[in-house]
Amino acid sequence: MRLMRIVIVSIITLPFLLFTTCLLDLELPIPEYSLTITSPPIINIKNIAIQCSFTADEDVHKCRYTLAKSDGTYTEEHEEDLPAGQINQLNFTKLKDGEYNFDFAVLTYRNGNYEILSFLVKEISFWVDTSVPEAPTVDIAGGQHTDPKSVTISFTVATPPDETPVRLDYYILNKSTNGIWNYSNSLTTPITPINITEDTVLRARVIDQAFNSSAIIKEIYYIGTTPGADLLARWTLDNLDSGVWPEDGGNVPPYDGANRNATEDIDGVRGNVASFDSDLLADIVIAHDPAFDLDEDPGYTICGWYWMDSALINPDPITIFSKMDITGANKNWWIYADSSGFLTWTRTNAGADSSLNYAVDHRDSSWHHFAAVSTAATHILYIDGVQRAISTTTATTETPAGDLYIGSRIDAAVNTDYWDGKLDDLRIYNRGLSPVEIYEISNSSW
């Protein structure tokens, strides 16, 4: 704002000349300003920078800004000329943890002074918090239990609650609750009780709301179930030995797989892996055994890890694991990725039981875990530990006396639909695993 002094001279004709001079101070209109301030709402370092910018009628303008702690223990004020039309960085150092208020004003010149007008002021508030919350604790050790448990989760706060807003959350995954975070919205109150009555994953986390960090502890509770029991066969695919992929499930004799052009590769989920190239007709053959005639009662689980290149184009299905008769019509199971890269599980006859699939393209050069769980009443496809598809049809299970194929399937007595990519740690269980066990297999070192 600037003042303009206007001089008015009046000449009045009388018997003598009278000159009159008037000095008028006129205020020009207040110029238009725009002002922005950018700063994260939560800061976890003691030295910070706040950025501001404004436009005005002149290149340089006087500005006033104040930083104050909300509890009144700290204030600093500055007034300086800052250039308009560019980002100005204001630095503050050695700040202590707590909540701060920052005011920034562009001053305007009126009546011989610089003044603050309310519409030329911007304010922000933010937290400075350099502490890390402590992990929550659970009052019962994880592991196998045979009776229901009442669990109390509690935690301590690294800094006082008025300095660091915190929240305790818990997560339960079991047959009744499909993995949902529950928010306590409490500062220090323990969560109690949580009744564990079945196979359950219980997780707890403390959220430091000042900068959204968390300390997480995971405890596993098993009620009446030995984790991963009833393993029928396992192929870790870690080691190709003289044309054979050993079976690692502890069976005597083992269900070893005969190699046909698959190669041993590194960088698997758990050690080495088997790599497959459809141009080489690469697969692994496991001879039929009645143990592999899987039935929906008492159920079974087939699971493992798969990897497809992001550049892969497959006009036909590509097979992870299969067991069917020589014609390819009657299927005990067929697990494959379709031409869209969707993981699909077909069991028995496709006309009687529809396929289950997960409609997400996993040709992404990343590892993913699948689990096909079949019981008398329910069939569930899990991907990466999460239920993705379910069916409740009860068609008669097909148990053709055919070989098992890793990386291909049989059709009209000819192997086809070869896998392109990598496979790791394939397993068969002779019961339907619980959601907790699937979760653990895909998220831990089982």
N, C-alpha and C positions, 0 to 999 in steps of 0.2 A: 504494500500500500504506500502510495506516495501522495504528498500534498502539493498542490499547485497554487502558487500565489499569483493573483490577478490584480493588476493596478488599473483603476478606473479614474480618469481625470475628467472632471466636469468644468466647463468654462461658462460662466454666467455673465451676461452682459448687463451691466448696471452703469450708473454714472461712473463707476470705476470697475475695473476687471477683478473678479473674484475667482481664484483657482481653488478648487476643492479636490483633494486626493483621498480615495478610499482604498484601503487594502483589505481584500477578502481572501480568507483561507478556505478553499473548497476541497472536499474529499472526493477523490476519484472513486469509481465503483470498485468494490473488492474483487480482485482477480479470481479466476477459477483455479482451484488446486485439486490435484488427485494425489492420494497418499496410500502406499501399500507397505506392509511389514510382513516379512517371512521369517519364521523360526519354528523349529519342531516343538510340539507341545510337551515333549519329554526329552530331557537331555541327560546323558549319563557320564558326562565329563565335567570337570570343574572350570575349564576355560572354554568360553562360548563366543559365538559371533552371531549378531542379529543383523539381518539385511533389511534395508528400507530404500524406497525410491519414491520420488514425487515429481510432479511436473508443476511448473509455475511460470509466471510471466517474465522471470529473469533467470539467468544461468546459475546464479548463486543466491542462496536464501539462508537466513538465520533460522536455526532449528534448536529446539530444546527437548531433551529426552531424560527420563528418569527411570532408574531401575531400583526397585525396593522389594525386600522380602516381606511376605504377607504378615509375618508375625511381628514386624516392626523393628527387628534387630539389625537391619542393614538397609541403607539408602545411599545412592550416589546420583548426582544430577550434573548434566552437562549442557552447555549452550555454545554452539559454534556454527560457523558458516559451512554449509554443505552444498555441493553442486546439485542442481536440479537435472532431471533427465537421465540419471544414471543410478546404478545400484551403489549405495553407500553401506559399507560394512562397519558395524560398531562392535568393538571387542571388549569383553569383560573377562577378568581372570580371577582365579582362586575363589570361586564361589563355593559356598557351603551348601550341603544338601537342604532342600526345602522348596517351597512354592514361591514364585516371584511374579511381580507385576511390572510390566514395562509400558511406559507412556511415551509417545513421540508426538511432537507438535511442530508444525510449520508456523513461524511467527509472521505477523503482518504489521506494517508500520502505520500507526494511527495517532493523531494528536501529539506528534513529536516523540512517541515511544513505540517500542515493539510490544505487541500484545498477542495473547493466545485467544483465538476464536474457537468455540467448541466444535464446530464442524471441520476444523483443521487438525483434529487430534485423533490418533489411533492408539488403542490399547490392546495388549495381549498378556496372557498369563501362561506360565509354564513351570514345570518341575525340573529341578536339578537333583538327580539321585544317582549316586555312584556306588550304592550298596548292592549286594546280590542276595536275594532271599535264600534262606536255608531250606533244605529239603524237608518235606513232610515225613512223619514217622507213622508206622502202623504197629499196633500193640500186639499183633500175633505174627509170628514168623511165617513166611511163605512155605509152601510145600504141600504134601499130601495130608489131608485130614479126613477122618471117617465120620465126623459128626458136624452138624451145623455150627457155625461160628458167628459170634457177634463181634464185629471189628470196629475199633475206634481209630480214626485218623486224626492226628493233631500235628501242630507245627509251632515253631518259634519264629519270631520276626527279627531280622538282622538289625533293623532300626525301628524306632518308635512308630506306631501306626500313624500319628499325625504328620510324620515326615514321609512315610512311604505307605501309600494305600496298598493293601494286599488282600488277596482273596484265595480261599482254599477250595479247590474243585476236586471231584472224584469221578471215576469212570468205571463202569461195570459192564463186563461182557459175559453173558451166559445164555442159556436157552430162553430165558425169560426177558432179558434185556440185551438188545443187539448193539452194544457199544455206543452209549451216549454219554457225553460229558454233562455232569450235573454241577450247577454253579451254586455255591453256598452263599455268595455275596456277604461274607462275614469276614471281619478283620482277624479275630483271634479264636473264635469259638470252634472247638473240635467237632468233627462229624461223628456222631455215634447214636444208635448202633447201625451197622450195616450187616444184615443177616446173610451169611453165605450158606446156601442150602444145596448147591449143585456145583458142577465144574464152573469155575468162575475166574476171570481175570479181573483184578482190582488194581486200578492205577490212581494215584493221587498227585496233584501238582499245586504248588503255590504260585499264583500269578502276582507279580509285582506290577501293579497297574501304572506305576509312574513311568516305566518304559517297557512294559509288556514282556518282561522276562519271566521265565518259569524254572523252577527246580522240580524235577519229576522223579518219583520213585515208583517202581513197578513191583508188585507182589502177586504171586500166583497161588491160588488156592484150588486144590483138587479134592472133591468130596467123593470118596468111594471109587475112584478111577486111578489106575496107574498111568501116568502120562505116556502116551504113545504106545500102550500095550497092544498086543495082537498084530505086530508087524509080520506080514507074510513074506515079503521079499523087498530087497532094496538094492538099487544099482546106483552107487555114488558117481560112477563114470569118471573116477579120478585117474584110473590107470588101465591102459591097454597093454595087456601082457600076452605076447606070442599069439596075437589074433583073437584074444578072448577078453571080454569085459567082465571081471569078476562080480559075482553077486555078493553083497556085503551084509545080508540080513542074519547071518549066523546059522543058515540052514546046512544040514549035512544029508546028502551032498548039496552043494550050492546050486542055484539056478543060474549058472553062468550064461552069458550071451556071446554068440559067435559073431565076430565083426565082419562086416561086408562094406569096406571102403570108408567107414567113419574114421576120423582121426582124433588123436588126443590134443587138446588145446588148453591154454592157461586162462586165468582171469575168470574163473567161475564164481558162483555164489559161495561155494564151500570147496575150495581147492580147484583141481583141474576139471575139465568138462569134455564131453564128446561133441565134435563138430561134424556137421552133415552138409553134403553138397548133392543136390538132386541130379545134377549132370553126371555125377559119378555113381548114381543109384546106391547111395550110401544108406545103410541101415544096420540094425543089430537084431539077431534072431535068438529067441529063447524057446527051447523045445517045450511042447505042451506037457503039462502035468495036471492031473485032476485037481490039485490044490488051487489052480487058477480058474476053475469053473465057478466064477463068482456069482452069488445069488443075493437077491435083495433081502432075504431073511437067513441069517442075522444081519446082513448088510456088508458093505465093503467101502473102502476109500482108495482112490488112486490119486496120487499127487506128485508134483515135481516142479522144476523150474524150466522156463523156456526163454529163448532169445531170438529175435528176428531183426535183420538189418533194416535200417530205415529206407534203404534204396531197393528193397526187395519188391519185385512184381511177380505175383503168383496167380495166374489165371485159374488154376485148379487148387483144391484143398491141399494142404501139406500136413503130414501126419506126425504127431508126437508119439502116440502109443496106441496100439490096436490089438484086438483079439476077435477074430471072426472065422466063419467057415471058409472053405476054399473058394466058394462062389462069391463071397463078399456080401451076400444078402443077409445072413443071420449074424448079428453082432452081439458079442458079449459086452464089448465097449469099443468105441473109436473116438479118440480125442485128437482134435486137429484145429488148425487155423484155416478159416475159409478164405475165399479170394479177396475179401475185404480186410483181412487181418484180424477177424473176430475169433476168439477162442471158443470152440464148440465141442460139445459132448453129446454123442449119439449112443444110445444103448438099445439093445434088442433090435427090433425091426422098426425102422423109421415110420412105417405106416401105423404101428400100434403105439409107439411112444415118440412124441415129438422131441426134437433136439433141444438142448439148452445151450444158449450162447450168451456171450457178453459183447455187446455191440460197441466196442472201442477198438480202434486199430492199434495193435501192439507191434507193428513194424516200425519200431522206434529206437532200435539199437540199445535197448534196456532189458534187464532181467525182470521177469514177472513169475509169480507163483500161481499154479492152478491146483485145485482140489475138487475131485468129483466124488461126492458122498451119496451113497445109495442105501436106503433102508426099506423096510416093508411098505411104508406109507409115503415116504418123502424122498425126493432126489434133489440135491442142492449142488450148484456149481459156485465155487468160491474162486475169486481172483484176488491175489495179493491180500489174502486173509479176510476178505469181506464177501459176504453172500451177494451174488450178482444175479442168479436165476434159480427158480424153484419149480418143481413139478410134483403133482400128487397122483399121477396115473399109476396103475397097478397091473400093467400088462405082464404076461408070463415072461420070465427072464430066459434069454437065450444063452446056452452054455455050450457052444460048438467046440469040439475037440481040436481046435486049431492052435498053431504056434502063436507066441507073442512076438510082436514086431515093435521095435523102437525105431522110429524114423520112417515107417512106411506102413501100408496096409495091403491085404491080399484082395484081389478082385479077378474073378474068372481064372483062378489058378496063377495069376501073374501079380507080382508086387508093383504097386503104383503109388501115386500121391506122396512122393518122397519129401521129407523135411528139408528145408533150407534154413540153416541157422545152428544154434547150439542148444544142448539139453544138459541138465544137471540134476543129480540126486532124485531119481524117480523111485517111488515107493508104492507098495500095495499093502493095505491093511485088510484083515478079514472081519472088519466091523465098521460101521459108520462112525467116524470120529466126531467129537463134539465141536461146536463153534470155537470153544476155548482152545482145544488142541490144534485146530486148523490155524487159529490166530498165532499160537506159539510156534508152530512149525514154520510159518512164513515170516516170523519176526524174531526168531532166536536161533540158537545153535543146535537145536534138536537134531 
